[in-house]
Each structure stands twice: as structure tokens, then as C-alpha cells.
Amino acid sequence: MIKKKKLLIGLILLLCISLTTGCPKLSFISSDKEGYEMSKDLLGYLENDDAVGIKSMLCDITKSSPDTDEEILTALEFFDGKVTSRNREQIGSQESVRKGETVYLSLSSYVGDIETDKNRTYEIKFYAQVVNAENPNKVGISEIIITDEGGNECVIGAYQERY
């Protein structure tokens, strides 16, 4: 009887050890969550005239462009007011996974019907690479397009291809 209890306890202990030291966790990145967080941060930087915050979201290639600082300042002047509502959001993504690890993840985000306390309405589109194992200098937002209710556009950066 005691041998059976020891054997059972040993088997349970062995099972617990094998379960806790089994396969490594696979990486998973939610493009919806990433896109939503990025759009929330971007809108916060726009409404608070935070040029440094916007620049921190950009990929290295876009940051290093000689026109980027001027484009950001123009966008901050273009976007007028504090966000009071945003009604539509769509996120598209493309992903490549190798051996359970995400090696490429890009997203395009659209936020529409953005209303501000200055009675202005905007829509924003942006393109970002969240993961790019082969070209890490492309990780971040490469292009932001802000359009007002009259169809006028303000653009920061330029779209970057994967390679």
C-alpha cells in the first residue's frame, strides 16, 4: 500500500515537472491590440501638440528623413482641438511566423469620425511594422495621413515596404 502511494506521488510529481518544463511559449502579438494602442497614443500626441511623442512612434527610416520634423509640426497645426469622440476603427495586418516566432508583422490602421472640441472632424490612416526581423530599422510607423472634413490631407513620412 505504501509503495503504491509513493509510486503515485512520484508519477504526479514527474507529470508536474514535465508540464512546467515542456514546450516553450510561442510568441503571439495581437495586431488589433497593437493597432488600437498605437492609434490611441497617436491621437493623444496630436491633441496635446507632442511632437516628441509622435516622432517616438516613427520607424528609424522615417525619423531620419530631413522633412520629418517639419511634417510633424505641420500635422500638429493641422489637427485642431482635443478628441471628444472616435467612432470607427479598422485594422488590417500581415504576419509571417517561423518556428512559432513572429518574424514580420505589419498593420494598417484607419480611425474615422474623430471629432474634436473645436468642432472639427478628422480621419487618420497609418502604416506600421510592429516586427521586422530582417529590417529592424523599419519597425514603427512609416506614414501617417490625416484628413479633415473638407478632404484636405496632411502627411507625415512615407510608406515603407517590408524589404
N, C-alpha and C positions, 0 to 999 in steps of 0.2 A: 504494500500500500504506500509506504513512504517512498519507494523507488519510483512508483508511478507519479506521485506528486512532484518529486524532483525532476523527473523527465518532462512532465507537463510544464512546470515553471521554466525549465531550460528551453523548451520549444517556444514558449511565449516570449521569453527574453530574446532568443535568436530571431524570431519573427519581428519583434520591435526594432532590433538593431538593423535588420535588413531593410525594413521600411524607411527608417530615418536616414540611412546612408545609401539609398538606392539611386535612381537616375537623377542627374542634376536638373534643376528647374529650368524650363525653357523660357527664353525671354519673350515677352509679349508687350507690345506697345499699342495702345488704342488710338487710332488716328482720329476718331471722333473726340475723344477726351483731349488729345493734344491740340487739335484744331480749335476746339471751344476755348481752351485755356489761352491759346495764342491770340484769338480774336478778342477775348476779354481783356488781356493785357494791352493789346494794341489800342483798343478803344479807350482804355484808361490813360495811356500815354498821350493820345490825341487830345482828349478833353482836358488834360492837365498841362498841355504845352510842354511835354517832357521829351525833348529832342534826344537826350542821352538814352532814355528808356527805349525809344524807337530804334535808335542805332544799335542798341544791345541785342535786339531781336534779329538783326540782319546777318546774312552769311558773310564770311570774310571777303568774298569777291565783291559783293555789293558795298560793304563798308569801305573798301579801298578805292572805290570809284571817286574821281575828283569832283563829281557832281552831287554826291550823296548828301553832304551837309546842307547844300542849298536846296535840294529836293525836299529834305525833311522840314526845313524852315518854311518852305512854300506850302507844304501839306499842313503844317500847324496853323498857318494863316488861313488856309482854305477851309479847314474844319472849324466850325464856329459853335461854341457852346458846350454844355455838359449833356451827356447822353441821358435822356429820360426814358427811352424805350428802344427795343430792337425786337423785331417780330419774326424775321425769317433767318434761318441759318442752314446752310448746306455745306457738307464737307465731302470731297472726293479724295480717294487715296490710291496709291500704287505701292506695292510692297514686294520685296524679294527676301526670301528666307533660305538660309543654307545651314544644314545640320542643326535645325532648331533655333538658329540665331538670326535675328533680323539684320540684314546687311544693307538694305535700302528701304527707306520709307519716305515717300513724298506725299504732300497733301495740297489741295487747293481748297480754299475756304471762301464762301460767299456769305456776307451778312447784309441783309436788306432791311428796309424800313427803319433805319436808325434815325430816331427823332431826337432833337436837342432842345434845351430850354430857350434857345434863340429862334424857335420855330423854323428850323432848317431840317431837311431830310437828306440822308445820305445812304449810299450802299458802298460796301468795301469788299474787294476781292484781294486775296493774296495767295502767293505760291511759296511753299516752303519745303525744304528737305529736312526731315527730322533725323534721319540716319543716312549716311552715305559712307560706307566703309572704304570705298575706293577713292573718293574725293571729299575728305572731311572739311575742306575749305568752302564747300557748297552747303554745309549744314546751317540752317537758319532760313529766314525769309529772304527771297531774292527779289520779289517785286510786290509792291502794294499799289492798288489802283483804287482811288477814292472818287466817287461820282456823286454830284449833288443832284437835287431835284430838277435842275434845268439841263442836265446832261453834260455839264462841264466836268472834266476829269483832271485829277492831279495824280501824278505817278512818281513813286519812289523806286529806284532800281530798275532791273530788267530780268525777265525770266531766265533761269539757268537750267539747261538740260542736265540730265543725270551724269553724262560722261564729259 
